[in-house]
Amino acid sequence: MPVFINPPELPKPSSNYAQGVLVSAGARRLILSGQVGMGADGVLREGLEAQTEQVFDNILALLKAADMELKDLVKIVTYCTRPDELAIVRQVRARKLGIHTPASTFLIVPALANPGFLIEIEGEAVRDN
């Protein structure tokens, strides 16, 4: 089982994430490609909040397909084109992840692969065998 670490020698995280995650070498590992705000219906959701909701729904569906759960998500990297709307992303992340705190990196980027994409999140999940 992953161990989420926030040592007192490091700055306290500014939102719900861990500074590090310790995983065992014998675990199953899932690498999640960047997920965007488009559902299985092929429709891109409108606005950053709706796209972020869809991104996390996609991540949860991918975890389920790999026989994993939210608690197995150990790392996410968020790419966002809206620097002034960071609070929206944090609110949705808090709703979707609850108390779960994977390691996290957040990047502001000028654009993503499709001009309509406002956010993309990739990640990694690990589950002990």
N, C-alpha and C positions, 0 to 999 in steps of 0.2 A: 504494500500500500504506500503510495507517495506520502512523503512528509513535507509539509509546507513550513518554510522557515522565514522568520523575521527577527534576526538577532538584534539585541539592543545596541550593538556597536554601529548599526547602520541607521540611516534616517527612516522614520516611520513612514510607511506608504501613504501617499496622498489620497488614495481611494482603496477599494477592495482588491488588493493583489498581494502576492507574497514576493519577497526579495529573492527567494530561491526555493527550489523543489528538489528533494532528494528521492531518487527512484532506484529500485533494485535492478541489478544487471539481468536477471532472469525474467523480466516482465515483457508482456506483449506491448508493442508500441504502434500507435496510429499517428501518422502524419496527415494533418488536415490541410488540404489546399485552401487557398484564399476563398472565402465564401462572400458573396455579394448579396444585395438586397433584392434578389429575384427568386421567386418561388418555383416549384416544380411545374407550375402552369406557364412558365416562361415570361411572366409579367413582372417588370421592374416596379417595385413599390415607389410611391411618390413621397419625397421628403426624407430628411435624415433620420427622423425617429422611426418611421415605417420601415426604412431600409435596414436600420440597426436591429429592429425587432425581427425582421426576416432573416438577417445574417445569423442571429443567435438561434432561431428556429432551425435553420439549415445545419448549424453546428450540432444541435441536439439530435437531429435526425441522423446525421452522419455517425455520431457516437452510438446511437441505438443500432444502426445497421452493422456496426462493428462489435456488437454485444458489449458495449461499454456504457458508462453512466457519466453524468456531469462531474461527479467526484473524481473521475479519472482524467479529466482535462487538467493538464499541468502547466501549459504555456499557451498564451495567445499573443499575437502581434496584430495591432490594429493600424490600418492605414486610412486616414480620413482627409477629405479635401476641404473641410469646413472648420478652420481653426477657431472661429468665433462661436461654435456650437458644441464645444467639448462637453459641456454640462449635460446636454441631451444624451450623448453617448454614454456617459457615466451613469445617468439615471436608468437607461434601458439595461445596461450591463448589470447594475445592482438588482433590478427586477428579475432578470433572467438567471443570474448566478446566485442570488441570495447571499448566503454567508460564505460560499465557496470562493477561494482566493488563489487562482492560478498565478504563476509568474506572468508578468505582462509588460509589453512594450507598446507605446503609442507614438505613431509618427504622423505628422502633417505632411501631406504630399500635394503637389500642384494638380495632379490628375491621376486617374486610374485607367484601365484598359478601354472602358467605354465612357464617354463623356457624361452619361447619366448616372454612373456609379458614384456615390458620395462616400461610401465606406466599404472596406474589405477587411476581413479578419481571417488570419490563418492560425493554425495552432498545432498542438501535439497533445496526445493523450497516452497514458500508460496505465496498464492494469497488470497486477501480479498474476502469474500463472497459477 
